[in-house]
Amino acid sequence: MVTFAAVAVAVVLTLVGELLHARRVARVAALVFGPGGRPAPAALVAPLLRPLAVGLLAWGFATLAQLPPKIHRGEEVPPEEWRHLVLVFDVSPSMLLKDAGAGGDQTRVARARELIDSLFERVPLGKFKVTVIATYNGAKPVVEDTTDFEVVRHVLSEVDLRYAFKAGSTKLFDGIAEAARIAKPWRVGSTLLVIVSDGDTVPASGMPELPPSIGGSLVIGVGDHLAGKFIAGHQSRQDESTLRQVANRLGGEFHNGNKRHVPSDVLSVAAADSRKPLLQRLTLREYALIAICTATVVLAALPLLLAAFGSRLRVGVRLLPTAAA
């Protein structure tokens, strides 16, 4: 009601001013618009644009005056803007084999940590909360929804997580199922699922169903995919074809990270935010600010437009061809 009253008063006062101004201009129309006294199109449009712009300006200010103040504290992120990064990290004994890196002299787990650090440097972590799930013969959440990335780095580099599990075969799908359980209540499309593994003993069936909250997934393979290492009675190597199939079944991206970091284009595709379009996320505050800016531009530009195009009359004497000669 207050907003409507403010707009009505502003528009009525502006119209009264325009009528008084039009009466004064009509008396000297021949001097302003030339011998015919006919105004240019720009002069006819101005009396309509000015009340509309003033009404828009009044609506914007009245709306902002009634909204609660918004306080910005540094790089704060509204609750609806937070995104989540869920890391499923393979900590099975095969990850300790040394056949990773450009020279093949790194352990698979050391190479995985390098890839994760590189990923953290290129993802806007200020808008992400990180969850780490260790997987071996089962799955265990290690860190849930934290913004302290030093804790995540410490867990990945200083804690030997394989001792939290009983010995057995790797159950990568248990880690994916645990990620789906944790991410289920989050906003639709707000979660990036990252899986880092050598693909050793990944089953061919039993893929868990992902909730709508997981909007993208990235599977990163580590270890030599050609020549393997002997462990636990079998030859272990990066099972690239199986990991690629896992990525396809998740509807995500796969990258062999044994020698190269994840390309930025692959990372950007996997981390794409599937939120509502920008226009659907604008609030009443943003619309009020847009109205104020638009009205201000119109009111500031009108005098310039009228000076340039408001009259057909051009001061000066046009010389006849004989006189010019």
Phi, psi and chi 1 to 4 in degrees:
 res  aa     phi    psi   chi1   chi2   chi3   chi4
   1 MET       -  -43.7 -172.1   64.3 -177.5      -
   2 VAL   -63.5  -40.8  175.4      -      -      -
   3 THR   -63.7  -44.5  -56.0      -      -      -
   4 PHE   -62.4  -41.9  176.2   77.4      -      -
   5 ALA   -63.6  -41.7      -      -      -      -
   6 ALA   -63.7  -43.4      -      -      -      -
   7 VAL   -64.8  -42.9  173.4      -      -      -
   8 ALA   -63.6  -44.9      -      -      -      -
   9 VAL   -63.3  -43.9  169.1      -      -      -
  10 ALA   -64.1  -43.8      -      -      -      -
  11 VAL   -67.7  -42.5  171.2      -      -      -
  12 VAL   -63.8  -45.4  168.6      -      -      -
  13 LEU   -62.7  -39.8  -69.8  177.6      -      -
  14 THR   -67.0  -39.4  -53.1      -      -      -
  15 LEU   -65.0  -39.3  -74.0  173.8      -      -
  16 VAL   -62.2  -42.9  170.3      -      -      -
  17 GLY   -63.4  -39.7      -      -      -      -
  18 GLU   -65.0  -38.7  -71.1  -66.5  -30.6      -
  19 LEU   -65.6  -43.7  -69.6  174.4      -      -
  20 LEU   -63.3  -40.2  -67.0  175.3      -      -
  21 HIS   -66.1  -40.2 -179.5   65.2      -      -
  22 ALA   -63.6  -36.8      -      -      -      -
  23 ARG   -64.3  -41.2  -70.7  179.2   58.4 -173.7
  24 ARG   -67.9  -40.2  -66.7  176.6  178.7  177.6
  25 VAL   -67.5  -33.8  171.3      -      -      -
  26 ALA   -62.1  -30.2      -      -      -      -
  27 ARG   -69.0  -29.7  -62.4  172.1 -173.9  171.2
  28 VAL  -119.8   33.8  -69.3      -      -      -
  29 ALA   -60.4  -37.1      -      -      -      -
  30 ALA   -65.7  -34.8      -      -      -      -
  31 LEU   -74.2  -33.8  -65.1  175.8      -      -
  32 VAL   -82.6  -44.2  177.4      -      -      -
  33 PHE  -109.1    1.2  -57.1  117.2      -      -
  34 GLY   104.4  178.8      -      -      -      -
  35 PRO   -56.8  -33.4  -24.3   33.1      -      -
  36 GLY   -76.8  -19.6      -      -      -      -
  37 GLY    69.4   18.5      -      -      -      -
  38 ARG   -96.8  124.7  -67.7 -179.1  -56.6  163.8
  39 PRO   -71.4  153.7   25.3  -32.7      -      -
  40 ALA   -74.5  161.9      -      -      -      -
  41 PRO   -54.6  -37.2  -27.8   35.3      -      -
  42 ALA   -63.1  -36.1      -      -      -      -
  43 ALA   -71.5  -24.7      -      -      -      -
  44 LEU   -79.0  -31.0  -65.3  174.3      -      -
  45 VAL   -80.2  -31.1  173.4      -      -      -
  46 ALA   -57.5  -43.9      -      -      -      -
  47 PRO   -63.8  -18.7  -22.7   34.1      -      -
  48 LEU   -89.8  -37.5  -58.7  176.2      -      -
  49 LEU   -69.8  -38.3  -79.1 -179.6      -      -
  50 ARG   -64.1  -47.0 -165.2  173.7  -75.7  111.1
  51 PRO   -62.2  -37.9  -23.2   33.9      -      -
  52 LEU   -63.3  -43.3  -70.2  176.2      -      -
  53 ALA   -66.1  -40.9      -      -      -      -
  54 VAL   -65.5  -39.6  170.8      -      -      -
  55 GLY   -63.6  -40.5      -      -      -      -
  56 LEU   -64.4  -40.0 -159.0   59.6      -      -
  57 LEU   -64.9  -43.1 -164.2   65.7      -      -
  58 ALA   -64.4  -40.1      -      -      -      -
  59 TRP   -63.4  -42.1  177.1   83.4      -      -
  60 GLY   -63.0  -47.6      -      -      -      -
  61 PHE   -67.7  -41.1  -79.8  121.7      -      -
  62 ALA   -64.3  -37.5      -      -      -      -
  63 THR   -66.8  -45.9  -58.5      -      -      -
  64 LEU   -63.0  -35.4  -71.7  178.9      -      -
  65 ALA   -66.2  -25.8      -      -      -      -
  66 GLN   -94.4  -15.1  -63.9  178.0   76.1      -
  67 LEU   -79.9  148.8  -68.9  175.5      -      -
  68 PRO   -65.3  143.9   21.4  -32.1      -      -
  69 PRO   -63.5  144.6   22.8  -32.4      -      -
  70 LYS  -106.9  119.2 -173.7  175.1 -178.3  179.7
  71 ILE  -102.1  128.5  -57.2  173.5      -      -
  72 HIS  -101.0  121.8  -63.4  -87.0      -      -
  73 ARG  -114.5   89.6  -63.2 -176.4  178.2   93.3
  74 GLY    65.6 -132.0      -      -      -      -
  75 GLU   -98.3   45.4  -63.2  -63.5  -34.4      -
  76 GLU   -65.5  148.6   65.0  171.3    9.3      -
  77 VAL  -120.7  125.1  179.3      -      -      -
  78 PRO   -60.6  152.3  -20.0   30.7      -      -
  79 PRO   -55.4  -35.9  -25.1   33.6      -      -
  80 GLU   -76.9   -7.5   66.4  -84.6    7.1      -
  81 GLU   -98.7  -12.0  -66.9  -68.7  -32.9      -
  82 TRP   -64.2  140.5  -83.9  111.7      -      -
  83 ARG  -115.8  166.7  -60.5 -158.1   64.9 -154.0
  84 HIS  -128.1  139.9  -54.0  -88.7      -      -
  85 LEU  -119.3  115.9 -168.7  153.9      -      -
  86 VAL  -106.7  118.3  179.2      -      -      -
  87 LEU  -105.6  116.0  174.3   62.8      -      -
  88 VAL   -97.1  111.6  177.2      -      -      -
  89 PHE  -113.2  119.4 -168.7   64.5      -      -
  90 ASP   -75.8  119.5 -173.0  -10.3      -      -
  91 VAL  -117.1   23.8  -63.0      -      -      -
  92 SER   -68.4  159.4   59.9      -      -      -
  93 PRO   -57.5  -28.0  -26.6   35.1      -      -
  94 SER   -64.2  -20.5   63.3      -      -      -
  95 MET   -71.9  -10.6  -67.8  -71.5  -74.3      -
  96 LEU   -89.6   -4.6  -62.6  176.0      -      -
  97 LEU   -68.0  144.0  -63.7  176.2      -      -
  98 LYS  -101.8   90.8 -172.5  178.1  -71.6 -173.2
  99 ASP  -150.4   21.9   63.3  -11.6      -      -
 100 ALA  -109.4  170.4      -      -      -      -
 101 GLY    88.2  170.4      -      -      -      -
 102 ALA   -60.7  -36.4      -      -      -      -
 103 GLY   -97.7    0.3      -      -      -      -
 104 GLY    70.0   20.2      -      -      -      -
 105 ASP  -110.4   12.9   55.2   -7.8      -      -
 106 GLN  -108.4  152.0  -78.9 -176.3  -63.2      -
 107 THR   -74.0  157.3   61.7      -      -      -
 108 ARG   -64.2  -36.3  -63.1  174.3 -175.4  177.7
 109 VAL   -69.4  -35.9   68.6      -      -      -
 110 ALA   -66.1  -40.9      -      -      -      -
 111 ARG   -64.9  -38.2  179.0   59.4 -179.0  169.5
 112 ALA   -62.2  -40.1      -      -      -      -
 113 ARG   -64.7  -39.5  -70.1  164.6 -176.0  159.2
 114 GLU   -61.8  -42.8  -75.4 -173.1   -2.1      -
 115 LEU   -65.3  -38.7  -68.6  166.9      -      -
 116 ILE   -68.4  -40.3  -67.0  169.7      -      -
 117 ASP   -60.9  -42.3  -81.9  -20.9      -      -
 118 SER   -63.7  -38.2  172.4      -      -      -
 119 LEU   -65.6  -42.8 -175.9  145.4      -      -
 120 PHE   -62.0  -32.4  -79.4  176.5      -      -
 121 GLU   -72.0  -23.2  -70.1  173.8   -1.7      -
 122 ARG  -109.4   -7.5  -72.0  178.4  -69.8  157.0
 123 VAL   -95.8  135.4  169.4      -      -      -
 124 PRO   -66.9   83.7   24.4  -32.7      -      -
 125 LEU   -65.2  -19.8  -69.7  178.7      -      -
 126 GLY   -63.1  -14.4      -      -      -      -
 127 LYS  -113.3    7.5  -63.7 -176.8  178.2  179.8
 128 PHE  -117.5  144.3  -83.9   82.5      -      -
 129 LYS  -109.8  135.1  -66.4 -178.4  178.6 -179.7
 130 VAL  -106.5  137.5  178.6      -      -      -
 131 THR  -124.0  132.6  -63.1      -      -      -
 132 VAL  -114.9  127.5  178.2      -      -      -
 133 ILE  -120.4  118.0  -60.5  172.0      -      -
 134 ALA   -85.7  136.4      -      -      -      -
 135 THR  -132.7  134.9 -177.9      -      -      -
 136 TYR  -149.8 -106.4  171.3   24.4      -      -
 137 ASN   -90.3   63.2 -172.8   19.4      -      -
 138 GLY   128.5 -164.9      -      -      -      -
 139 ALA  -147.2  141.3      -      -      -      -
 140 LYS  -138.9  126.8  -65.0 -178.4 -176.4  -64.9
 141 PRO   -67.7  130.1  -13.8   27.8      -      -
 142 VAL  -101.9  -46.3 -178.5      -      -      -
 143 VAL  -133.5  134.8  179.2      -      -      -
 144 GLU  -122.5  122.1  -71.9 -167.1   37.9      -
 145 ASP    51.2   54.9 -129.4   17.9      -      -
 146 THR  -107.3  153.3 -178.3      -      -      -
 147 THR  -107.3    1.5   56.5      -      -      -
 148 ASP   -91.9   95.5 -169.0  -19.0      -      -
 149 PHE   -76.6  -17.6  -55.9  105.0      -      -
 150 GLU   -67.8  -34.6  -66.8  -54.1  -42.2      -
 151 VAL   -63.2  -41.6  171.0      -      -      -
 152 VAL   -63.5  -45.4  175.9      -      -      -
 153 ARG   -62.8  -39.2  -72.0 -170.2  172.5   96.1
 154 HIS   -64.1  -43.4  175.8   78.9      -      -
 155 VAL   -62.5  -41.1  166.9      -      -      -
 156 LEU   -75.4  -28.1  -65.0  179.0      -      -
 157 SER  -102.2  -27.7   60.5      -      -      -
 158 GLU  -112.2  -14.3  -57.9  -62.9  -27.5      -
 159 VAL  -109.7  125.6 -179.2      -      -      -
 160 ASP   -87.3   95.1 -163.3  -16.8      -      -
 161 LEU   -75.7  -12.9  -63.3  171.1      -      -
 162 ARG   -66.8  -21.8   63.3 -167.9  171.2  103.5
 163 TYR   -74.9   -6.8  -69.7  115.9      -      -
 164 ALA   -82.1   -3.8      -      -      -      -
 165 PHE  -121.6  157.5  -59.0   89.2      -      -
 166 LYS   -79.1  152.1  -65.7 -179.4  179.4  179.8
 167 ALA   -64.5  144.7      -      -      -      -
 168 GLY   167.4 -166.7      -      -      -      -
 169 SER   -84.0  155.1   59.0      -      -      -
 170 THR   -71.8  132.0  -55.5      -      -      -
 171 LYS  -118.8   78.8  -62.4  179.3  179.8  177.8
 172 LEU   -62.3  -34.7 -174.6   62.7      -      -
 173 PHE   -67.3  -23.6  -72.8  174.5      -      -
 174 ASP   -64.8  -38.2  -75.4    4.0      -      -
 175 GLY   -65.1  -40.5      -      -      -      -
 176 ILE   -66.6  -39.4  -60.8  175.6      -      -
 177 ALA   -64.6  -38.7      -      -      -      -
 178 GLU   -67.7  -38.5 -176.2   65.9   16.5      -
 179 ALA   -62.6  -40.5      -      -      -      -
 180 ALA   -64.8  -38.2      -      -      -      -
 181 ARG   -65.7  -43.8 -177.9 -169.3   67.6   80.8
 182 ILE   -68.5  -39.4  -66.8  174.8      -      -
 183 ALA   -82.3   -9.3      -      -      -      -
 184 LYS   -55.9  -43.4 -172.3  174.9 -178.4  178.9
 185 PRO   -80.6   -2.7   27.9  -33.4      -      -
 186 TRP   -79.6  169.1  -66.0  -22.4      -      -
 187 ARG   -61.6  146.2  174.6  171.1   53.8   82.9
 188 VAL   -59.4  129.8  174.5      -      -      -
 189 GLY    71.3   16.1      -      -      -      -
 190 SER   -96.6    0.8   64.4      -      -      -
 191 THR  -120.2  135.8  -54.2      -      -      -
 192 LEU  -107.4  121.2  168.4   63.3      -      -
 193 LEU   -98.0  122.7  173.3   63.5      -      -
 194 VAL  -119.1  126.3  178.7      -      -      -
 195 ILE  -117.3  126.6  -57.3  169.5      -      -
 196 VAL  -120.8  119.1 -177.8      -      -      -
 197 SER  -159.8  163.9  174.3      -      -      -
 198 ASP   -94.5   -2.7   56.8    5.3      -      -
 199 GLY    75.9   11.9      -      -      -      -
 200 ASP   -72.5  126.2 -167.9   24.8      -      -
 201 THR    59.4   44.3   68.0      -      -      -
 202 VAL   -86.4  127.1  174.8      -      -      -
 203 PRO   -69.8  160.5   24.7  -33.4      -      -
 204 ALA   -86.9  -12.2      -      -      -      -
 205 SER  -141.1  171.3   60.7      -      -      -
 206 GLY    95.2   22.9      -      -      -      -
 207 MET   -64.5  124.1  173.3   68.5   69.6      -
 208 PRO   -67.5  152.8  -15.5   29.0      -      -
 209 GLU   -86.4  130.4 -176.0  177.7   -6.7      -
 210 LEU   -85.2  143.7  -62.1 -176.7      -      -
 211 PRO   -76.0  163.7   28.8  -35.2      -      -
 212 PRO   -61.6  -19.0  -21.1   32.1      -      -
 213 SER   -67.0  -24.1   57.2      -      -      -
 214 ILE   -85.5  107.3  -63.0 -178.9      -      -
 215 GLY   -93.2  -14.7      -      -      -      -
 216 GLY  -159.2  154.1      -      -      -      -
 217 SER  -141.6  148.9   57.4      -      -      -
 218 LEU  -138.3  122.6  174.1   63.4      -      -
 219 VAL  -106.9  123.8  179.1      -      -      -
 220 ILE  -116.0  125.3  -56.7  175.4      -      -
 221 GLY   -99.3  142.3      -      -      -      -
 222 VAL  -128.8  156.6  -68.5      -      -      -
 223 GLY    99.0  157.6      -      -      -      -
 224 ASP   -69.5  126.9 -164.4  -28.5      -      -
 225 HIS   -92.0   -1.1   66.5  -73.9      -      -
 226 LEU  -105.0  -60.1  -61.4  176.1      -      -
 227 ALA  -106.2  126.8      -      -      -      -
 228 GLY  -100.9 -175.2      -      -      -      -
 229 LYS  -123.5  147.3  -64.6  -77.5 -174.3  175.1
 230 PHE   -84.3  128.1 -169.2   80.1      -      -
 231 ILE  -156.3  138.6 -174.8  174.0      -      -
 232 ALA    53.1   38.6      -      -      -      -
 233 GLY    79.8   12.1      -      -      -      -
 234 HIS  -149.1  162.9   72.8  -76.0      -      -
 235 GLN   -84.3  120.2 -165.3   78.3   -2.7      -
 236 SER  -105.9  128.6  173.1      -      -      -
 237 ARG  -149.7  167.7   63.5 -179.3 -179.9 -179.0
 238 GLN   -65.8  118.1 -179.0 -165.9  156.3      -
 239 ASP   -85.8   81.4 -164.6  -19.1      -      -
 240 GLU   -62.5  -41.9 -175.9  176.4   -1.6      -
 241 SER   -64.8  -39.6   61.4      -      -      -
 242 THR   -68.1  -43.3  -60.0      -      -      -
 243 LEU   -64.2  -37.3  -69.3  176.3      -      -
 244 ARG   -65.2  -37.4 -169.0 -179.2  -60.7  -83.6
 245 GLN   -66.6  -39.3 -176.7 -176.5   14.6      -
 246 VAL   -59.5  -45.0  169.8      -      -      -
 247 ALA   -61.8  -41.8      -      -      -      -
 248 ASN   -65.0  -39.6  -69.2  -24.5      -      -
 249 ARG   -70.7  -26.0  -69.3  167.0   66.9 -176.0
 250 LEU   -84.5   -8.3  -68.0  173.5      -      -
 251 GLY    73.4   28.7      -      -      -      -
 252 GLY  -120.4 -156.0      -      -      -      -
 253 GLU  -113.1  150.0  -57.1  -71.5  -31.8      -
 254 PHE  -120.7  143.8  168.4   76.7      -      -
 255 HIS  -143.3  129.4  174.2   69.5      -      -
 256 ASN   -81.2  102.7 -175.4  -16.7      -      -
 257 GLY   -94.9   18.1      -      -      -      -
 258 ASN   -65.3  -35.2 -163.4   54.0      -      -
 259 LYS  -122.9  -22.7  -64.5 -177.6  179.1  179.9
 260 ARG  -123.3  144.2  -62.8 -172.7  -56.4  114.0
 261 HIS   -71.9  164.5  -72.5  -70.2      -      -
 262 VAL   -66.1  122.4 -179.4      -      -      -
 263 PRO   -60.3  149.4  -20.2   31.1      -      -
 264 SER   -63.3  -34.8  -63.3      -      -      -
 265 ASP   -68.9  -37.0   56.2  -16.4      -      -
 266 VAL   -65.9  -41.9  173.5      -      -      -
 267 LEU   -65.2  -40.8 -177.4   59.1      -      -
 268 SER   -67.1  -36.1   62.1      -      -      -
 269 VAL   -66.4  -43.0  169.4      -      -      -
 270 ALA   -68.1  -35.6      -      -      -      -
 271 ALA   -93.5    9.6      -      -      -      -
 272 ALA   -58.8  134.7      -      -      -      -
 273 ASP   -87.3  121.0 -166.8  -10.9      -      -
 274 SER   -98.6   42.2   58.4      -      -      -
 275 ARG   -76.5 -179.1  -65.8  175.5  -63.1  174.8
 276 LYS   -64.5  153.4  -66.0  180.0  180.0  179.3
 277 PRO   -58.3  160.0  -22.6   31.7      -      -
 278 LEU   -56.2  -43.7  177.1   60.7      -      -
 279 LEU   -63.1  -30.3  -72.5  178.7      -      -
 280 GLN   -80.4  -11.7  -63.6 -176.7   24.6      -
 281 ARG  -100.8   -0.6  -70.5 -173.3  -77.8  121.5
 282 LEU   -73.2  137.9  -66.6  178.5      -      -
 283 THR  -100.0  178.1   64.3      -      -      -
 284 LEU   -61.3  -32.1 -170.1   59.7      -      -
 285 ARG   -62.8  -45.2 -176.9 -173.3  -53.6  -83.5
 286 GLU   -65.1  -39.7  -78.8   75.6   36.9      -
 287 TYR   -64.8  -37.3  -76.9  117.4      -      -
 288 ALA   -65.0  -41.5      -      -      -      -
 289 LEU   -65.8  -39.6  -68.6  172.9      -      -
 290 ILE   -62.7  -41.3  -67.5  172.6      -      -
 291 ALA   -63.1  -42.8      -      -      -      -
 292 ILE   -63.9  -44.6  -69.0  172.0      -      -
 293 CYS   -64.6  -43.5  -67.9      -      -      -
 294 THR   -63.5  -46.6  -56.7      -      -      -
 295 ALA   -63.5  -39.1      -      -      -      -
 296 THR   -63.9  -42.5  -57.6      -      -      -
 297 VAL   -63.7  -42.8  169.6      -      -      -
 298 VAL   -63.2  -47.5  170.7      -      -      -
 299 LEU   -65.9  -34.0  -68.4  175.2      -      -
 300 ALA   -75.2  -31.5      -      -      -      -
 301 ALA   -84.6  -22.7      -      -      -      -
 302 LEU   -57.8  -48.0  -89.4  178.5      -      -
 303 PRO   -59.0  -37.6  -24.1   34.4      -      -
 304 LEU   -68.2  -41.2  -59.4  176.9      -      -
 305 LEU   -66.6  -39.1  -66.8  175.3      -      -
 306 LEU   -67.3  -37.5  -71.2  174.0      -      -
 307 ALA   -64.7  -33.8      -      -      -      -
 308 ALA   -88.0  -38.0      -      -      -      -
 309 PHE  -128.5   11.0  -51.6  104.7      -      -
 310 GLY   -78.9  -14.8      -      -      -      -
 311 SER  -141.5  143.6  173.8      -      -      -
 312 ARG   -80.8  -13.9  -64.8 -173.9  178.1   89.9
 313 LEU   -75.6  130.6  178.7   63.6      -      -
 314 ARG  -119.8  120.9  -66.0  -66.1  177.4  -96.7
 315 VAL   -67.1  135.9  178.6      -      -      -
 316 GLY   133.8  169.3      -      -      -      -
 317 VAL  -113.9  125.6  178.6      -      -      -
 318 ARG   -81.1  123.8  179.8  179.9  -63.3  175.1
 319 LEU   -77.7  137.6  -63.6  177.9      -      -
 320 LEU   -70.8  157.3  -63.4  175.7      -      -
 321 PRO   -58.5  -39.1  -25.5   34.7      -      -
 322 THR   -67.9  -39.2   54.9      -      -      -
 323 ALA   -67.6  -37.9      -      -      -      -
 324 ALA   -66.1  -35.1      -      -      -      -
 325 ALA   -67.8      -      -      -      -      -
